[in-house]
Amino acid sequence: SSKVFSKDTPILWICMNCGHITEADSAPKKIVSFAKHLSARFITKKVGKGQVTERFLSGTTPKGVVFFSSTLLKETTKRIIVSDKYGYVASQIMATLLTEAVTKGHDVIQVKNAFFPNEITDHIIIPSLNIAFCTENDYMHINTDERRIHSRRFEDKKFKKKREKLRFNKNAAKEMLLAATESLYFAKKVHDDLESYYIKAMDFDALAKLTEKLAKEIIK
């Protein structure tokens, strides 16, 4: 299943292709300008430069794509949510806001996309301001009534002509995610079957002591 999300596989090509389509027919300058407007409104300036901590809140599991949205609700009191089916607008806004927040001196928790961590930031949490900037799509829903910023406001007239291709790409990616989930499900089943043979012979207390000993050696 790990091969499903490697850089030489179809799902990456599909998602990057969606990005190229939306990039061509959305207005990057307009997106960046809007992100800076959000920064001016919600991110105050401090002394110095902030630090970035990387985290993940979603991933593909044997049960499908899992998203721990409750973390965003528990860690902050205000969320600015970008609703974006295809990802390009939200990723541009998050990238700009990340730079803005760090430059203004705030420590930031950068929540990376589980499939493309080097390319896409899904959410940004700024603890000092008690605020999160979030991406919402078919796989990541945030259970709050807070107002959404819809990506379609950044689309131009040409974008509508390419909706069919984007819809096709989206459905193809969905099928590949389903295949990945099935692979993980069967891999876990095999793991559980194998574990049933040796689990009774395990000395978990001895394992815990060994783990603690190794941890202390590593920390030294």
PyRosetta script that sets phi, psi and omega in degrees:
from pyrosetta import init, pose_from_sequence

init()
pose = pose_from_sequence("SSKVFSKDTPILWICMNCGHITEADSAPKKIVSFAKHLSARFITKKVGKGQVTERFLSGTTPKGVVFFSSTLLKETTKRIIVSDKYGYVASQIMATLLTEAVTKGHDVIQVKNAFFPNEITDHIIIPSLNIAFCTENDYMHINTDERRIHSRRFEDKKFKKKREKLRFNKNAAKEMLLAATESLYFAKKVHDDLESYYIKAMDFDALAKLTEKLAKEIIK")
pose.set_psi(1, -27.9)
pose.set_omega(1, -179.7)
pose.set_phi(2, -62.7)
pose.set_psi(2, -28.2)
pose.set_omega(2, -178.8)
pose.set_phi(3, -69.6)
pose.set_psi(3, -21.4)
pose.set_omega(3, -179.0)
pose.set_phi(4, -59.4)
pose.set_psi(4, -32.5)
pose.set_omega(4, -173.7)
pose.set_phi(5, -108.8)
pose.set_psi(5, 14.6)
pose.set_omega(5, 176.3)
pose.set_phi(6, -74.4)
pose.set_psi(6, 164.7)
pose.set_omega(6, -171.0)
pose.set_phi(7, -71.4)
pose.set_psi(7, -11.6)
pose.set_omega(7, -178.2)
pose.set_phi(8, -107.3)
pose.set_psi(8, 25.5)
pose.set_omega(8, -178.0)
pose.set_phi(9, -114.9)
pose.set_psi(9, 161.3)
pose.set_omega(9, -174.1)
pose.set_phi(10, -59.4)
pose.set_psi(10, -36.3)
pose.set_omega(10, -174.7)
pose.set_phi(11, -63.3)
pose.set_psi(11, -37.4)
pose.set_omega(11, 177.9)
pose.set_phi(12, -66.4)
pose.set_psi(12, -42.8)
pose.set_omega(12, 179.6)
pose.set_phi(13, -59.9)
pose.set_psi(13, -43.1)
pose.set_omega(13, -179.9)
pose.set_phi(14, -60.2)
pose.set_psi(14, -48.2)
pose.set_omega(14, -177.9)
pose.set_phi(15, -67.7)
pose.set_psi(15, -39.0)
pose.set_omega(15, 177.8)
pose.set_phi(16, -67.9)
pose.set_psi(16, -34.9)
pose.set_omega(16, 177.4)
pose.set_phi(17, -63.9)
pose.set_psi(17, -39.9)
pose.set_omega(17, 175.1)
pose.set_phi(18, -60.2)
pose.set_psi(18, -41.3)
pose.set_omega(18, 179.2)
pose.set_phi(19, -61.8)
pose.set_psi(19, -43.0)
pose.set_omega(19, 179.9)
pose.set_phi(20, -64.6)
pose.set_psi(20, -39.1)
pose.set_omega(20, 179.7)
pose.set_phi(21, -64.6)
pose.set_psi(21, -50.0)
pose.set_omega(21, -177.1)
pose.set_phi(22, -70.2)
pose.set_psi(22, -32.1)
pose.set_omega(22, 178.6)
pose.set_phi(23, -63.3)
pose.set_psi(23, -38.2)
pose.set_omega(23, -178.1)
pose.set_phi(24, -71.0)
pose.set_psi(24, -28.4)
pose.set_omega(24, -173.1)
pose.set_phi(25, -118.4)
pose.set_psi(25, 11.8)
pose.set_omega(25, 167.3)
pose.set_phi(26, -112.2)
pose.set_psi(26, 165.6)
pose.set_omega(26, -176.6)
pose.set_phi(27, -103.2)
pose.set_psi(27, 97.9)
pose.set_omega(27, -177.9)
pose.set_phi(28, -54.2)
pose.set_psi(28, -42.0)
pose.set_omega(28, -179.5)
pose.set_phi(29, -63.5)
pose.set_psi(29, -38.7)
pose.set_omega(29, 179.2)
pose.set_phi(30, -66.2)
pose.set_psi(30, -38.5)
pose.set_omega(30, 179.9)
pose.set_phi(31, -66.3)
pose.set_psi(31, -48.3)
pose.set_omega(31, -179.5)
pose.set_phi(32, -63.3)
pose.set_psi(32, -41.1)
pose.set_omega(32, 178.9)
pose.set_phi(33, -61.6)
pose.set_psi(33, -41.1)
pose.set_omega(33, 179.2)
pose.set_phi(34, -66.1)
pose.set_psi(34, -41.0)
pose.set_omega(34, 178.5)
pose.set_phi(35, -61.2)
pose.set_psi(35, -40.1)
pose.set_omega(35, 178.8)
pose.set_phi(36, -69.3)
pose.set_psi(36, -30.3)
pose.set_omega(36, 174.5)
pose.set_phi(37, -64.8)
pose.set_psi(37, -42.8)
pose.set_omega(37, 176.2)
pose.set_phi(38, -62.1)
pose.set_psi(38, -40.2)
pose.set_omega(38, 179.0)
pose.set_phi(39, -61.7)
pose.set_psi(39, -46.0)
pose.set_omega(39, -179.0)
pose.set_phi(40, -63.3)
pose.set_psi(40, -32.2)
pose.set_omega(40, -176.8)
pose.set_phi(41, -82.3)
pose.set_psi(41, -38.3)
pose.set_omega(41, -170.7)
pose.set_phi(42, -113.9)
pose.set_psi(42, -18.2)
pose.set_omega(42, -175.4)
pose.set_phi(43, -110.8)
pose.set_psi(43, 107.2)
pose.set_omega(43, -180.0)
pose.set_phi(44, -77.3)
pose.set_psi(44, 160.2)
pose.set_omega(44, -178.4)
pose.set_phi(45, -93.9)
pose.set_psi(45, 134.4)
pose.set_omega(45, 176.9)
pose.set_phi(46, -119.8)
pose.set_psi(46, 177.7)
pose.set_omega(46, 178.2)
pose.set_phi(47, -86.0)
pose.set_psi(47, 138.2)
pose.set_omega(47, 176.5)
pose.set_phi(48, 88.4)
pose.set_psi(48, -168.4)
pose.set_omega(48, -178.3)
pose.set_phi(49, -120.2)
pose.set_psi(49, 139.5)
pose.set_omega(49, -178.3)
pose.set_phi(50, -80.6)
pose.set_psi(50, 169.4)
pose.set_omega(50, 178.1)
pose.set_phi(51, -112.4)
pose.set_psi(51, 152.8)
pose.set_omega(51, -179.1)
pose.set_phi(52, -112.1)
pose.set_psi(52, 129.7)
pose.set_omega(52, 173.0)
pose.set_phi(53, -112.6)
pose.set_psi(53, 129.1)
pose.set_omega(53, -176.2)
pose.set_phi(54, -95.5)
pose.set_psi(54, 135.1)
pose.set_omega(54, 178.4)
pose.set_phi(55, -142.4)
pose.set_psi(55, 168.7)
pose.set_omega(55, 174.7)
pose.set_phi(56, -128.2)
pose.set_psi(56, 143.3)
pose.set_omega(56, 176.7)
pose.set_phi(57, -126.1)
pose.set_psi(57, 5.3)
pose.set_omega(57, -179.2)
pose.set_phi(58, -145.3)
pose.set_psi(58, 164.9)
pose.set_omega(58, 178.8)
pose.set_phi(59, 177.2)
pose.set_psi(59, 163.4)
pose.set_omega(59, 176.8)
pose.set_phi(60, -88.6)
pose.set_psi(60, 129.9)
pose.set_omega(60, -177.1)
pose.set_phi(61, -130.9)
pose.set_psi(61, 173.5)
pose.set_omega(61, 175.0)
pose.set_phi(62, -59.6)
pose.set_psi(62, -16.8)
pose.set_omega(62, 178.6)
pose.set_phi(63, -98.7)
pose.set_psi(63, 5.0)
pose.set_omega(63, -178.2)
pose.set_phi(64, 108.8)
pose.set_psi(64, -165.2)
pose.set_omega(64, 178.5)
pose.set_phi(65, -77.2)
pose.set_psi(65, 123.7)
pose.set_omega(65, -178.5)
pose.set_phi(66, -110.4)
pose.set_psi(66, 134.6)
pose.set_omega(66, 179.8)
pose.set_phi(67, -131.4)
pose.set_psi(67, 120.5)
pose.set_omega(67, -178.6)
pose.set_phi(68, -89.4)
pose.set_psi(68, 73.3)
pose.set_omega(68, -177.3)
pose.set_phi(69, -66.9)
pose.set_psi(69, -24.8)
pose.set_omega(69, -177.8)
pose.set_phi(70, -60.7)
pose.set_psi(70, -27.9)
pose.set_omega(70, 178.4)
pose.set_phi(71, -61.8)
pose.set_psi(71, -42.4)
pose.set_omega(71, 179.3)
pose.set_phi(72, -64.1)
pose.set_psi(72, -35.8)
pose.set_omega(72, -178.8)
pose.set_phi(73, -75.2)
pose.set_psi(73, -34.7)
pose.set_omega(73, -178.5)
pose.set_phi(74, -78.0)
pose.set_psi(74, -34.8)
pose.set_omega(74, -173.1)
pose.set_phi(75, -85.0)
pose.set_psi(75, -13.4)
pose.set_omega(75, -176.6)
pose.set_phi(76, -138.7)
pose.set_psi(76, 161.1)
pose.set_omega(76, 176.1)
pose.set_phi(77, -105.6)
pose.set_psi(77, -13.4)
pose.set_omega(77, 179.7)
pose.set_phi(78, -135.8)
pose.set_psi(78, 134.9)
pose.set_omega(78, 177.1)
pose.set_phi(79, -125.3)
pose.set_psi(79, 133.0)
pose.set_omega(79, 172.4)
pose.set_phi(80, -105.2)
pose.set_psi(80, 112.1)
pose.set_omega(80, -169.0)
pose.set_phi(81, -109.7)
pose.set_psi(81, 127.8)
pose.set_omega(81, 176.7)
pose.set_phi(82, -104.1)
pose.set_psi(82, 114.5)
pose.set_omega(82, 179.3)
pose.set_phi(83, -90.1)
pose.set_psi(83, 115.4)
pose.set_omega(83, -171.8)
pose.set_phi(84, -146.0)
pose.set_psi(84, 107.1)
pose.set_omega(84, -177.5)
pose.set_phi(85, -64.6)
pose.set_psi(85, -34.1)
pose.set_omega(85, -171.7)
pose.set_phi(86, -107.1)
pose.set_psi(86, -10.8)
pose.set_omega(86, 168.6)
pose.set_phi(87, 94.0)
pose.set_psi(87, -21.4)
pose.set_omega(87, -172.4)
pose.set_phi(88, -68.2)
pose.set_psi(88, -47.2)
pose.set_omega(88, -177.4)
pose.set_phi(89, -62.1)
pose.set_psi(89, -49.5)
pose.set_omega(89, -178.3)
pose.set_phi(90, -60.6)
pose.set_psi(90, -42.1)
pose.set_omega(90, -178.4)
pose.set_phi(91, -65.3)
pose.set_psi(91, -35.8)
pose.set_omega(91, 177.7)
pose.set_phi(92, -68.4)
pose.set_psi(92, -41.2)
pose.set_omega(92, 178.8)
pose.set_phi(93, -64.2)
pose.set_psi(93, -45.3)
pose.set_omega(93, -179.0)
pose.set_phi(94, -63.9)
pose.set_psi(94, -40.9)
pose.set_omega(94, -179.9)
pose.set_phi(95, -62.5)
pose.set_psi(95, -42.1)
pose.set_omega(95, 179.6)
pose.set_phi(96, -67.7)
pose.set_psi(96, -44.0)
pose.set_omega(96, -179.1)
pose.set_phi(97, -66.2)
pose.set_psi(97, -34.4)
pose.set_omega(97, 177.8)
pose.set_phi(98, -61.5)
pose.set_psi(98, -47.8)
pose.set_omega(98, 178.3)
pose.set_phi(99, -62.3)
pose.set_psi(99, -43.7)
pose.set_omega(99, -179.5)
pose.set_phi(100, -60.8)
pose.set_psi(100, -46.8)
pose.set_omega(100, -176.6)
pose.set_phi(101, -64.4)
pose.set_psi(101, -44.6)
pose.set_omega(101, -179.4)
pose.set_phi(102, -66.7)
pose.set_psi(102, -42.0)
pose.set_omega(102, 179.1)
pose.set_phi(103, -62.8)
pose.set_psi(103, -33.8)
pose.set_omega(103, 179.8)
pose.set_phi(104, -83.0)
pose.set_psi(104, 4.5)
pose.set_omega(104, 172.6)
pose.set_phi(105, 96.0)
pose.set_psi(105, 9.7)
pose.set_omega(105, -177.2)
pose.set_phi(106, -96.9)
pose.set_psi(106, 138.2)
pose.set_omega(106, 169.6)
pose.set_phi(107, -73.9)
pose.set_psi(107, 136.6)
pose.set_omega(107, -172.6)
pose.set_phi(108, -128.3)
pose.set_psi(108, 139.6)
pose.set_omega(108, 169.7)
pose.set_phi(109, -97.3)
pose.set_psi(109, 112.6)
pose.set_omega(109, -179.7)
pose.set_phi(110, -93.9)
pose.set_psi(110, 112.3)
pose.set_omega(110, 178.8)
pose.set_phi(111, -92.6)
pose.set_psi(111, 110.0)
pose.set_omega(111, -173.9)
pose.set_phi(112, -85.4)
pose.set_psi(112, 156.4)
pose.set_omega(112, 174.9)
pose.set_phi(113, -71.8)
pose.set_psi(113, 130.3)
pose.set_omega(113, -174.4)
pose.set_phi(114, -66.1)
pose.set_psi(114, -28.7)
pose.set_omega(114, -177.6)
pose.set_phi(115, -86.3)
pose.set_psi(115, -36.9)
pose.set_omega(115, -176.9)
pose.set_phi(116, -132.7)
pose.set_psi(116, 66.6)
pose.set_omega(116, -174.5)
pose.set_phi(117, -63.1)
pose.set_psi(117, -26.1)
pose.set_omega(117, -179.6)
pose.set_phi(118, -84.6)
pose.set_psi(118, -13.9)
pose.set_omega(118, -176.4)
pose.set_phi(119, -110.0)
pose.set_psi(119, -31.9)
pose.set_omega(119, -168.9)
pose.set_phi(120, -129.5)
pose.set_psi(120, 133.9)
pose.set_omega(120, 170.2)
pose.set_phi(121, -105.7)
pose.set_psi(121, 123.3)
pose.set_omega(121, -178.4)
pose.set_phi(122, -82.4)
pose.set_psi(122, -42.9)
pose.set_omega(122, -174.7)
pose.set_phi(123, -143.8)
pose.set_psi(123, 156.0)
pose.set_omega(123, 175.5)
pose.set_phi(124, -130.6)
pose.set_psi(124, 125.6)
pose.set_omega(124, 177.8)
pose.set_phi(125, -112.5)
pose.set_psi(125, 128.3)
pose.set_omega(125, 177.7)
pose.set_phi(126, -115.6)
pose.set_psi(126, 94.5)
pose.set_omega(126, -175.2)
pose.set_phi(127, -57.3)
pose.set_psi(127, -38.1)
pose.set_omega(127, -176.6)
pose.set_phi(128, -64.9)
pose.set_psi(128, -23.8)
pose.set_omega(128, 179.1)
pose.set_phi(129, -106.2)
pose.set_psi(129, -4.1)
pose.set_omega(129, 179.6)
pose.set_phi(130, 58.1)
pose.set_psi(130, 39.6)
pose.set_omega(130, -176.0)
pose.set_phi(131, -134.6)
pose.set_psi(131, 150.2)
pose.set_omega(131, 175.3)
pose.set_phi(132, -131.9)
pose.set_psi(132, 139.5)
pose.set_omega(132, 172.3)
pose.set_phi(133, -104.7)
pose.set_psi(133, 122.8)
pose.set_omega(133, -166.8)
pose.set_phi(134, -126.4)
pose.set_psi(134, 151.9)
pose.set_omega(134, 172.8)
pose.set_phi(135, -103.0)
pose.set_psi(135, 137.1)
pose.set_omega(135, 176.5)
pose.set_phi(136, -127.7)
pose.set_psi(136, 133.7)
pose.set_omega(136, 177.4)
pose.set_phi(137, -152.1)
pose.set_psi(137, -163.6)
pose.set_omega(137, -176.4)
pose.set_phi(138, -62.9)
pose.set_psi(138, -24.2)
pose.set_omega(138, -175.9)
pose.set_phi(139, -104.9)
pose.set_psi(139, -9.6)
pose.set_omega(139, -178.7)
pose.set_phi(140, -134.3)
pose.set_psi(140, 99.4)
pose.set_omega(140, 177.7)
pose.set_phi(141, -110.6)
pose.set_psi(141, 136.3)
pose.set_omega(141, -179.2)
pose.set_phi(142, -110.1)
pose.set_psi(142, 118.5)
pose.set_omega(142, -172.9)
pose.set_phi(143, -79.9)
pose.set_psi(143, 77.3)
pose.set_omega(143, 177.3)
pose.set_phi(144, -150.7)
pose.set_psi(144, 152.7)
pose.set_omega(144, -179.8)
pose.set_phi(145, -87.9)
pose.set_psi(145, 7.4)
pose.set_omega(145, -178.5)
pose.set_phi(146, -62.3)
pose.set_psi(146, 148.3)
pose.set_omega(146, -175.3)
pose.set_phi(147, -61.5)
pose.set_psi(147, 141.8)
pose.set_omega(147, 177.3)
pose.set_phi(148, -99.6)
pose.set_psi(148, 144.6)
pose.set_omega(148, 169.5)
pose.set_phi(149, -98.7)
pose.set_psi(149, 115.0)
pose.set_omega(149, -174.3)
pose.set_phi(150, -90.8)
pose.set_psi(150, 134.9)
pose.set_omega(150, -176.3)
pose.set_phi(151, -63.7)
pose.set_psi(151, -23.8)
pose.set_omega(151, -176.2)
pose.set_phi(152, -64.3)
pose.set_psi(152, -18.5)
pose.set_omega(152, 178.6)
pose.set_phi(153, -66.8)
pose.set_psi(153, -17.2)
pose.set_omega(153, -179.1)
pose.set_phi(154, -100.1)
pose.set_psi(154, 0.7)
pose.set_omega(154, -178.6)
pose.set_phi(155, -82.3)
pose.set_psi(155, 146.1)
pose.set_omega(155, 173.7)
pose.set_phi(156, -101.9)
pose.set_psi(156, -175.2)
pose.set_omega(156, -174.0)
pose.set_phi(157, -66.0)
pose.set_psi(157, -30.7)
pose.set_omega(157, -178.4)
pose.set_phi(158, -68.4)
pose.set_psi(158, -25.9)
pose.set_omega(158, -175.8)
pose.set_phi(159, -60.9)
pose.set_psi(159, -39.8)
pose.set_omega(159, -176.4)
pose.set_phi(160, -59.5)
pose.set_psi(160, -30.7)
pose.set_omega(160, -179.2)
pose.set_phi(161, -70.3)
pose.set_psi(161, -19.1)
pose.set_omega(161, -176.1)
pose.set_phi(162, -106.3)
pose.set_psi(162, 9.3)
pose.set_omega(162, -179.8)
pose.set_phi(163, -61.5)
pose.set_psi(163, -37.7)
pose.set_omega(163, -178.2)
pose.set_phi(164, -62.4)
pose.set_psi(164, -42.4)
pose.set_omega(164, 179.0)
pose.set_phi(165, -67.3)
pose.set_psi(165, -41.1)
pose.set_omega(165, 178.2)
pose.set_phi(166, -63.5)
pose.set_psi(166, -39.1)
pose.set_omega(166, 179.1)
pose.set_phi(167, -65.0)
pose.set_psi(167, -39.8)
pose.set_omega(167, 177.4)
pose.set_phi(168, -63.2)
pose.set_psi(168, -46.2)
pose.set_omega(168, 179.0)
pose.set_phi(169, -60.4)
pose.set_psi(169, -42.1)
pose.set_omega(169, -178.8)
pose.set_phi(170, -62.5)
pose.set_psi(170, -43.7)
pose.set_omega(170, 179.4)
pose.set_phi(171, -67.3)
pose.set_psi(171, -37.8)
pose.set_omega(171, 178.1)
pose.set_phi(172, -64.1)
pose.set_psi(172, -42.7)
pose.set_omega(172, 178.5)
pose.set_phi(173, -63.5)
pose.set_psi(173, -37.1)
pose.set_omega(173, 179.2)
pose.set_phi(174, -62.2)
pose.set_psi(174, -42.3)
pose.set_omega(174, 179.1)
pose.set_phi(175, -64.5)
pose.set_psi(175, -37.8)
pose.set_omega(175, 179.8)
pose.set_phi(176, -70.0)
pose.set_psi(176, -36.1)
pose.set_omega(176, 175.4)
pose.set_phi(177, -64.9)
pose.set_psi(177, -37.3)
pose.set_omega(177, 177.1)
pose.set_phi(178, -63.8)
pose.set_psi(178, -41.8)
pose.set_omega(178, 178.3)
pose.set_phi(179, -63.7)
pose.set_psi(179, -39.6)
pose.set_omega(179, 178.5)
pose.set_phi(180, -64.4)
pose.set_psi(180, -41.6)
pose.set_omega(180, 178.8)
pose.set_phi(181, -62.2)
pose.set_psi(181, -42.2)
pose.set_omega(181, 179.0)
pose.set_phi(182, -63.7)
pose.set_psi(182, -39.4)
pose.set_omega(182, 178.4)
pose.set_phi(183, -63.2)
pose.set_psi(183, -43.0)
pose.set_omega(183, 178.5)
pose.set_phi(184, -65.8)
pose.set_psi(184, -37.6)
pose.set_omega(184, 179.2)
pose.set_phi(185, -61.5)
pose.set_psi(185, -47.3)
pose.set_omega(185, -179.2)
pose.set_phi(186, -71.3)
pose.set_psi(186, -32.5)
pose.set_omega(186, 176.6)
pose.set_phi(187, -64.7)
pose.set_psi(187, -41.5)
pose.set_omega(187, 178.2)
pose.set_phi(188, -66.0)
pose.set_psi(188, -37.9)
pose.set_omega(188, 179.1)
pose.set_phi(189, -63.0)
pose.set_psi(189, -43.7)
pose.set_omega(189, 177.6)
pose.set_phi(190, -62.9)
pose.set_psi(190, -42.7)
pose.set_omega(190, 178.2)
pose.set_phi(191, -59.5)
pose.set_psi(191, -45.3)
pose.set_omega(191, -179.1)
pose.set_phi(192, -65.2)
pose.set_psi(192, -37.3)
pose.set_omega(192, 178.1)
pose.set_phi(193, -64.3)
pose.set_psi(193, -44.1)
pose.set_omega(193, 178.9)
pose.set_phi(194, -64.9)
pose.set_psi(194, -41.0)
pose.set_omega(194, -178.4)
pose.set_phi(195, -62.5)
pose.set_psi(195, -32.0)
pose.set_omega(195, -178.2)
pose.set_phi(196, -62.4)
pose.set_psi(196, -21.7)
pose.set_omega(196, -179.5)
pose.set_phi(197, -79.3)
pose.set_psi(197, -31.8)
pose.set_omega(197, -174.2)
pose.set_phi(198, -115.1)
pose.set_psi(198, -5.4)
pose.set_omega(198, -173.2)
pose.set_phi(199, -61.0)
pose.set_psi(199, -35.0)
pose.set_omega(199, -178.3)
pose.set_phi(200, -70.4)
pose.set_psi(200, -20.9)
pose.set_omega(200, -178.6)
pose.set_phi(201, -91.2)
pose.set_psi(201, -3.2)
pose.set_omega(201, -177.7)
pose.set_phi(202, -76.0)
pose.set_psi(202, 136.5)
pose.set_omega(202, 173.6)
pose.set_phi(203, -105.2)
pose.set_psi(203, 92.4)
pose.set_omega(203, -173.9)
pose.set_phi(204, -69.6)
pose.set_psi(204, -30.1)
pose.set_omega(204, 177.4)
pose.set_phi(205, -64.7)
pose.set_psi(205, -43.0)
pose.set_omega(205, 178.3)
pose.set_phi(206, -64.8)
pose.set_psi(206, -38.8)
pose.set_omega(206, 178.9)
pose.set_phi(207, -64.4)
pose.set_psi(207, -41.2)
pose.set_omega(207, 179.5)
pose.set_phi(208, -63.6)
pose.set_psi(208, -41.0)
pose.set_omega(208, 179.2)
pose.set_phi(209, -65.5)
pose.set_psi(209, -42.0)
pose.set_omega(209, 178.6)
pose.set_phi(210, -64.1)
pose.set_psi(210, -41.0)
pose.set_omega(210, 179.1)
pose.set_phi(211, -62.0)
pose.set_psi(211, -44.4)
pose.set_omega(211, 179.2)
pose.set_phi(212, -62.9)
pose.set_psi(212, -40.7)
pose.set_omega(212, 179.5)
pose.set_phi(213, -63.9)
pose.set_psi(213, -44.5)
pose.set_omega(213, 179.2)
pose.set_phi(214, -65.7)
pose.set_psi(214, -37.9)
pose.set_omega(214, 179.3)
pose.set_phi(215, -62.9)
pose.set_psi(215, -41.8)
pose.set_omega(215, 179.0)
pose.set_phi(216, -65.2)
pose.set_psi(216, -38.6)
pose.set_omega(216, 178.5)
pose.set_phi(217, -65.6)
pose.set_psi(217, -39.6)
pose.set_omega(217, -179.3)
pose.set_phi(218, -67.7)
pose.set_psi(218, -42.7)
pose.set_omega(218, -178.3)
pose.set_phi(219, -64.2)
pose.set_psi(219, -34.8)
pose.set_omega(219, 178.2)
pose.set_phi(220, -62.0)
pose.dump_pdb("model.pdb")
